Amino acid sequence: MVQSVDSSSRNRMIEAAIDLMRTSGLSGAGINEIVRESGAPKGSVYHHFPGGKSQIAAEALAVYSGRVMRFIDQALAGKRHPDEKLKALFGAFARRIGESDYRRSCAAGTVALDLEDDVAGLRVVLAAAFADWVELIARHFDLGDARRTKSFAGLVLSTIEGAYVRCRVERSSRPFRDAGEWLAELVRRTPQV
């Protein structure tokens, strides 16, 4: 199926928004920056996104969230034991940030740090993404009861987001690798069901 020019422009704007948010948060993903990065005609922005920057950001974050879900699921599904799963997950994130030359973080994390009251609607989008990621991570572990497993999954996600910050500052994937080792050690010492 051939994609229409309108659909192509729309998709390019979403991809540009994702890339810009991954590198510089919401403040770096303005309409002008999205138009410049996407190569889409400026007049098409409000045709495709009548809600402006907030709508583009929300839709881009939804697309990005789905990709992260697949990325996490693939990394965790490849291993059998919980400690191996954690090392694989954090190793995958270490490779991912290294491939971006330590320039691209998690779009949801960078936008969360950049939220102002005038875009509070994005808080709902981000909360849903984080909740989905925690649920997905929790499905790959069993620490004895659902509450405990979900809490552990939340710790894993918080560690991923924090490791992104350190990796960018330190220009090293070591924070992801170290975190994976420590969490693997923690889960090895935790009774499994």
Backbone as numpy.savetxt, mean C-alpha at the origin, in Angstrom:
# Nx Ny Nz CAx CAy CAz Cx Cy Cz
-10.02 -6.49 -26.85 -10.87 -5.31 -26.85 -9.98 -4.06 -26.85
-10.27 -3.10 -27.68 -9.51 -1.87 -27.78 -10.06 -0.87 -26.76
-9.14 -0.27 -26.02 -9.54 0.69 -25.01 -9.80 2.05 -25.66
-10.84 2.72 -25.25 -11.14 4.03 -25.83 -10.14 5.06 -25.31
-10.04 6.17 -26.04 -9.12 7.24 -25.64 -9.53 7.78 -24.28
-10.85 7.95 -24.06 -11.32 8.46 -22.77 -10.92 7.52 -21.63
-11.13 6.24 -21.83 -10.78 5.25 -20.81 -9.28 5.23 -20.59
-8.52 5.35 -21.65 -7.07 5.36 -21.55 -6.59 6.57 -20.75
-7.15 7.75 -21.01 -6.78 8.96 -20.26 -7.11 8.79 -18.79
-8.28 8.25 -18.53 -8.71 8.03 -17.15 -7.75 7.09 -16.43
-7.42 5.98 -17.07 -6.51 5.01 -16.47 -5.12 5.61 -16.25
-4.65 6.39 -17.21 -3.34 7.03 -17.06 -3.34 8.00 -15.88
-4.44 8.70 -15.68 -4.52 9.63 -14.54 -4.50 8.86 -13.22
-5.20 7.75 -13.15 -5.20 6.93 -11.94 -3.79 6.40 -11.67
-3.13 5.90 -12.71 -1.77 5.37 -12.55 -0.81 6.48 -12.11
-0.95 7.66 -12.70 -0.10 8.78 -12.31 -0.34 9.17 -10.86
-1.61 9.18 -10.45 -1.94 9.52 -9.06 -1.32 8.51 -8.10
-1.40 7.23 -8.43 -0.80 6.20 -7.57 0.69 6.44 -7.45
1.36 6.63 -8.56 2.81 6.83 -8.53 3.17 8.07 -7.73
2.47 9.16 -7.96 2.76 10.40 -7.23 2.49 10.25 -5.73
1.41 9.57 -5.37 1.13 9.37 -3.95 2.18 8.49 -3.30
2.68 7.50 -4.03 3.71 6.62 -3.48 5.02 7.37 -3.24
5.29 8.38 -4.04 6.54 9.12 -3.87 6.42 10.33 -2.95
5.26 11.01 -2.99 5.19 12.25 -2.22 3.85 12.53 -1.56
3.05 11.50 -1.36 1.80 11.68 -0.63 0.75 12.44 -1.41
-0.26 12.85 -0.71 -1.38 13.55 -1.34 -0.96 14.94 -1.82
-0.11 15.60 -1.06 0.31 16.95 -1.44 1.08 16.96 -2.76
1.74 15.87 -3.09 2.48 15.79 -4.35 1.66 15.29 -5.52
0.40 14.98 -5.25 -0.47 14.43 -6.30 -1.59 15.43 -6.63
-1.19 16.64 -6.95 -2.16 17.66 -7.34 -2.63 17.43 -8.77
-3.67 18.12 -9.14 -4.24 17.99 -10.49 -3.17 18.27 -11.55
-2.41 19.35 -11.39 -1.40 19.69 -12.39 -0.34 18.60 -12.50
0.07 18.05 -11.38 1.08 16.99 -11.39 0.53 15.73 -12.05
-0.71 15.40 -11.75 -1.34 14.21 -12.34 -1.46 14.37 -13.86
-1.89 15.56 -14.30 -2.01 15.82 -15.74 -0.64 15.72 -16.40
0.37 16.33 -15.80 1.72 16.30 -16.38 2.25 14.86 -16.46
2.12 14.10 -15.38 2.64 12.73 -15.35 1.87 11.78 -16.27
0.57 12.01 -16.38 -0.26 11.10 -17.18 -0.26 11.43 -18.66
0.03 12.69 -18.98 -0.04 13.11 -20.37 -1.48 13.28 -20.85
-2.42 13.19 -19.94 -3.84 13.34 -20.30 -4.17 14.82 -20.46
-5.13 15.15 -21.31 -5.53 16.55 -21.44 -6.15 17.06 -20.14
-5.76 18.26 -19.74 -6.24 18.81 -18.48 -7.76 18.90 -18.44
-8.36 19.19 -19.58 -9.81 19.30 -19.64 -10.52 17.99 -19.32
-9.83 16.89 -19.45 -10.47 15.60 -19.20 -10.54 15.24 -17.72
-9.81 15.98 -16.89 -9.79 15.66 -15.46 -11.20 15.70 -14.88
-11.89 16.82 -15.05 -13.21 16.94 -14.43 -14.29 16.20 -15.20
-13.98 15.82 -16.42 -14.89 14.94 -17.17 -14.90 13.57 -16.51
-13.72 13.04 -16.23 -13.60 11.71 -15.62 -13.76 11.74 -14.10
-13.38 12.84 -13.48 -13.38 12.93 -12.01 -14.04 14.25 -11.59
-15.37 14.30 -11.66 -16.06 15.55 -11.30 -15.81 15.97 -9.85
-15.42 15.02 -9.02 -15.10 15.34 -7.62 -13.68 15.84 -7.43
-12.95 16.03 -8.53 -11.60 16.60 -8.46 -10.58 15.69 -7.82
-9.63 16.33 -7.17 -8.49 15.62 -6.58 -8.92 14.54 -5.59
-9.91 14.82 -4.77 -10.36 13.83 -3.79 -10.88 12.57 -4.48
-11.62 12.75 -5.56 -12.15 11.59 -6.28 -11.02 10.79 -6.94
-10.09 11.49 -7.59 -8.96 10.79 -8.21 -8.19 10.01 -7.14
-7.90 10.67 -6.02 -7.14 10.01 -4.95 -7.89 8.80 -4.42
-9.18 8.93 -4.18 -9.96 7.81 -3.64 -9.97 6.63 -4.61
-10.18 6.91 -5.89 -10.21 5.82 -6.87 -8.84 5.20 -7.05
-7.81 6.03 -7.06 -6.44 5.51 -7.19 -6.07 4.66 -5.99
-6.45 5.09 -4.80 -6.16 4.31 -3.60 -6.90 2.98 -3.60
-8.11 2.96 -4.14 -8.86 1.69 -4.24 -8.15 0.73 -5.19
-7.69 1.22 -6.32 -6.94 0.38 -7.27 -5.66 -0.11 -6.61
-4.95 0.80 -5.98 -3.69 0.45 -5.31 -3.93 -0.59 -4.22
-4.98 -0.42 -3.45 -5.28 -1.36 -2.37 -5.47 -2.77 -2.89
-6.17 -2.90 -4.01 -6.35 -4.23 -4.61 -5.03 -4.84 -5.02
-4.13 -4.03 -5.54 -2.81 -4.53 -5.92 -2.01 -4.99 -4.71
-2.09 -4.21 -3.64 -1.38 -4.58 -2.42 -1.94 -5.88 -1.86
-3.25 -6.04 -1.94 -3.87 -7.30 -1.48 -3.27 -8.49 -2.23
-3.18 -8.38 -3.53 -2.61 -9.48 -4.33 -1.14 -9.69 -4.00
-0.40 -8.61 -3.81 1.02 -8.69 -3.48 1.23 -9.41 -2.14
0.48 -9.00 -1.13 0.60 -9.62 0.19 0.18 -11.09 0.13
-0.95 -11.34 -0.51 -1.45 -12.71 -0.58 -0.46 -13.63 -1.27
0.11 -13.17 -2.36 1.08 -13.97 -3.11 2.33 -14.24 -2.26
2.83 -13.23 -1.56 4.03 -13.42 -0.73 3.77 -14.40 0.41
2.61 -14.30 1.04 2.30 -15.18 2.17 1.91 -16.59 1.74
1.26 -16.71 0.61 0.77 -18.02 0.15 1.91 -18.93 -0.29
3.05 -18.36 -0.59 4.16 -19.15 -1.11 4.88 -19.99 -0.07
4.57 -19.79 1.20 5.25 -20.53 2.27 4.24 -21.20 3.17
4.72 -22.23 3.87 3.82 -23.04 4.69 3.83 -22.65 6.16
5.00 -22.45 6.72 5.13 -22.18 8.15 5.06 -20.67 8.42
4.49 -20.27 9.54 4.31 -18.85 9.84 5.61 -18.04 9.79
6.69 -18.57 10.33 7.94 -17.81 10.30 8.44 -17.63 8.87
8.27 -18.65 8.03 8.67 -18.55 6.62 7.79 -17.55 5.89
6.50 -17.52 6.24 5.58 -16.58 5.62 6.04 -15.13 5.90
6.40 -14.88 7.15 6.82 -13.53 7.52 8.11 -13.12 6.81
9.07 -14.02 6.77 10.32 -13.71 6.06 10.05 -13.45 4.58
9.17 -14.26 3.98 8.84 -14.07 2.57 8.14 -12.74 2.34
7.20 -12.39 3.22 6.47 -11.13 3.07 7.41 -9.93 3.18
8.22 -9.93 4.22 9.11 -8.78 4.41 10.23 -8.76 3.37
10.64 -9.94 2.90 11.60 -10.00 1.81 11.02 -9.42 0.53
9.75 -9.71 0.28 9.08 -9.17 -0.92 8.99 -7.65 -0.84
8.66 -7.12 0.33 8.62 -5.66 0.48 10.02 -5.06 0.37
11.03 -5.74 0.87 12.41 -5.25 0.76 12.80 -5.14 -0.72
12.47 -6.15 -1.49 12.77 -6.10 -2.93 11.99 -4.98 -3.61
10.73 -4.85 -3.24 9.87 -3.83 -3.85 10.42 -2.42 -3.65
10.83 -2.10 -2.43 11.34 -0.74 -2.20 12.71 -0.57 -2.83
13.51 -1.62 -2.86 14.81 -1.54 -3.51 14.68 -1.28 -5.01
13.70 -1.93 -5.63 13.46 -1.75 -7.07 13.04 -0.32 -7.40
12.49 0.39 -6.43 12.09 1.78 -6.66 13.20 2.75 -6.28
14.39 2.22 -6.00 15.52 3.03 -5.54 15.14 3.81 -4.27
14.33 3.18 -3.43 13.92 3.73 -2.13 13.14 5.02 -2.27
12.44 5.18 -3.38 11.67 6.39 -3.63 10.17 6.21 -3.46
9.68 4.97 -3.53 8.23 4.76 -3.48 7.84 3.97 -2.24
7.01 4.58 -1.45 6.47 3.94 -0.25 5.09 3.38 -0.56
4.37 3.10 0.49 2.98 2.69 0.37 2.13 3.95 0.14
1.36 3.96 -0.93 0.51 5.13 -1.22 -0.45 5.42 -0.07
-1.01 4.38 0.52 -1.95 4.60 1.63 -1.23 5.21 2.83
-0.03 4.75 3.11 0.73 5.29 4.24 1.13 6.73 4.03
1.62 7.07 2.83 2.04 8.44 2.58 0.84 9.39 2.60
-0.28 8.94 2.06 -1.48 9.79 2.07 -2.00 9.95 3.50
-1.96 8.89 4.28 -2.43 8.97 5.68 -1.64 10.02 6.46
-0.36 10.13 6.18 0.46 11.12 6.88 0.22 12.53 6.39
-0.48 12.65 5.28 -0.67 13.92 4.58 -2.12 14.42 4.67
-2.96 13.74 5.42 -4.39 14.09 5.44 -4.65 15.41 6.15
-5.49 16.19 5.53 -5.99 17.43 6.11 -7.50 17.27 6.29
-8.11 18.13 7.07 -9.54 18.03 7.32 -10.38 18.16 6.05
-9.88 18.89 5.04 -10.67 19.11 3.83 -10.76 17.86 2.95
-9.99 16.83 3.25 -10.07 15.56 2.51 -10.34 14.41 3.47
-11.13 14.70 4.48 -11.43 13.70 5.50 -12.11 12.46 4.92
-12.77 12.59 3.77 -13.40 11.43 3.14 -12.39 10.36 2.77
-11.16 10.77 2.53 -10.11 9.79 2.21 -9.77 8.92 3.42
-10.02 9.44 4.61 -9.76 8.67 5.83 -10.56 7.36 5.80
-11.78 7.42 5.30 -12.63 6.23 5.20 -12.02 5.23 4.20
-11.54 5.74 3.07 -10.93 4.89 2.05 -9.68 4.22 2.62
-8.86 4.99 3.31 -7.63 4.45 3.90 -7.93 3.44 5.00
-8.90 3.75 5.84 -9.26 2.82 6.91 -9.74 1.49 6.33
-10.51 1.56 5.26 -11.00 0.33 4.62 -9.83 -0.47 4.04
-8.88 0.21 3.40 -7.72 -0.48 2.83 -6.92 -1.16 3.94
-6.63 -0.43 5.00 -5.85 -1.01 6.10 -6.60 -2.19 6.73
-7.91 -2.04 6.91 -8.70 -3.14 7.49 -8.67 -4.37 6.59
-8.79 -4.16 5.28 -8.73 -5.28 4.34 -7.38 -5.97 4.41
-6.31 -5.19 4.49 -4.97 -5.78 4.54 -4.76 -6.58 5.83
-5.25 -6.04 6.94 -5.13 -6.76 8.21 -5.90 -8.08 8.14
-7.11 -8.03 7.61 -7.91 -9.26 7.48 -7.20 -10.29 6.61
-6.63 -9.84 5.52 -5.92 -10.74 4.62 -4.71 -11.37 5.32
-3.92 -10.56 5.98 -2.77 -11.08 6.71 -3.23 -12.09 7.76
-4.27 -11.75 8.49 -4.78 -12.64 9.55 -5.20 -14.00 9.00
-5.73 -14.03 7.79 -6.15 -15.31 7.20 -4.98 -16.26 6.97
-3.78 -15.75 6.95 -2.59 -16.58 6.72 -1.96 -17.09 8.02
-2.52 -16.71 9.18 -1.95 -17.10 10.46 -3.05 -17.61 11.38
-2.65 -18.41 12.36 -3.58 -18.87 13.39 -2.83 -18.89 14.71
-3.10 -17.89 15.54 -2.42 -17.78 16.83 -3.31 -18.22 17.99
-4.28 -19.03 17.70 -5.09 -19.58 18.78 -6.49 -19.03 18.89
-6.66 -17.75 18.65 -8.02 -17.19 18.61 -8.03 -16.01 17.65
-9.21 -15.69 17.17 -9.36 -14.69 16.12 -8.87 -13.31 16.55
-9.18 -12.91 17.78 -8.77 -11.58 18.25 -7.25 -11.46 18.29
-6.62 -12.47 18.80 -5.15 -12.47 18.91 -4.51 -12.48 17.51
-5.04 -13.28 16.64 -4.50 -13.36 15.28 -4.67 -12.03 14.56
-5.83 -11.39 14.71 -6.06 -10.10 14.05 -5.14 -9.02 14.63
-4.92 -9.07 15.93 -4.01 -8.12 16.57 -2.59 -8.30 16.02
-2.17 -9.55 15.87 -0.85 -9.83 15.30 -0.77 -9.31 13.87
-1.82 -9.52 13.09 -1.85 -9.03 11.71 -1.74 -7.51 11.68
-2.36 -6.84 12.64 -2.23 -5.39 12.75 -0.80 -4.97 13.04
-0.12 -5.73 13.89 1.29 -5.47 14.17 2.12 -5.63 12.90
1.84 -6.66 12.13 2.57 -6.88 10.88 2.38 -5.68 9.95
1.15 -5.22 9.80 0.90 -4.07 8.92 1.58 -2.81 9.45
1.50 -2.57 10.74 2.16 -1.39 11.32 3.66 -1.45 11.09
4.22 -2.63 11.18 5.65 -2.81 10.95 6.01 -2.54 9.49
5.17 -2.99 8.57 5.40 -2.72 7.14 5.42 -1.21 6.89
4.42 -0.52 7.41 4.34 0.93 7.18 5.54 1.65 7.79
5.94 1.26 8.99 7.11 1.88 9.62 8.39 1.56 8.88
8.51 0.34 8.39 9.72 -0.05 7.66 9.86 0.77 6.38
8.73 1.07 5.73 8.80 1.91 4.53 9.46 3.25 4.85
9.07 3.86 5.95 9.61 5.16 6.33 11.12 5.05 6.54
11.53 4.07 7.32 12.96 3.91 7.59 13.74 3.58 6.33
13.21 2.73 5.46 13.91 2.37 4.23 14.17 3.59 3.36
13.18 4.44 3.26 13.36 5.64 2.44 14.40 6.56 3.03
14.38 6.72 4.34 15.35 7.61 4.99 16.76 7.02 4.92
16.86 5.74 5.20 18.17 5.09 5.26 18.67 4.61 3.89
17.79 4.66 2.88 18.11 4.17 1.54 18.67 2.76 1.61
17.92 1.93 2.32 18.31 0.54 2.54 17.06 -0.30 2.74
17.12 -1.55 2.31 16.00 -2.46 2.56 16.17 -3.20 3.89
17.23 -2.89 4.60 17.54 -3.57 5.87 16.37 -3.49 6.87
15.69 -2.35 7.03 14.58 -2.33 7.98 13.52 -3.39 7.70
13.21 -3.65 6.43 12.25 -4.71 6.12 12.82 -6.07 6.49
14.06 -6.30 6.13 14.66 -7.61 6.39 14.79 -7.87 7.89
15.23 -6.86 8.64 15.34 -7.02 10.10 13.97 -7.27 10.73
12.98 -6.51 10.30 11.62 -6.67 10.85 11.10 -8.07 10.57
11.34 -8.56 9.37 10.90 -9.92 9.02 11.55 -10.96 9.91
12.83 -10.80 10.17 13.55 -11.74 11.05 12.99 -11.71 12.47
12.78 -10.52 13.01 12.27 -10.40 14.38 10.84 -10.93 14.51
9.99 -10.59 13.55 8.62 -11.09 13.61 8.59 -12.61 13.43
9.47 -13.14 12.60 9.56 -14.60 12.43 9.97 -15.24 13.75
10.92 -14.63 14.43 11.35 -15.15 15.75 10.19 -15.08 16.74
9.47 -13.99 16.73 8.32 -13.83 17.63 7.27 -14.91 17.37
6.95 -15.16 16.12 5.91 -16.13 15.81 6.40 -17.56 16.09
7.70 -17.80 15.94 8.25 -19.12 16.29 8.08 -19.42 17.77
8.14 -18.39 18.59 8.02 -18.56 20.05 6.56 -18.50 20.53
5.65 -18.23 19.61 4.23 -18.15 19.96 3.57 -19.48 19.72
2.84 -19.98 20.71 2.16 -21.27 20.51 1.19 -21.21 19.33
1.25 -22.20 18.47 0.37 -22.30 17.30 -0.72 -23.32 17.57
-1.80 -23.15 16.86 -2.89 -24.12 16.98 -2.80 -25.10 15.85
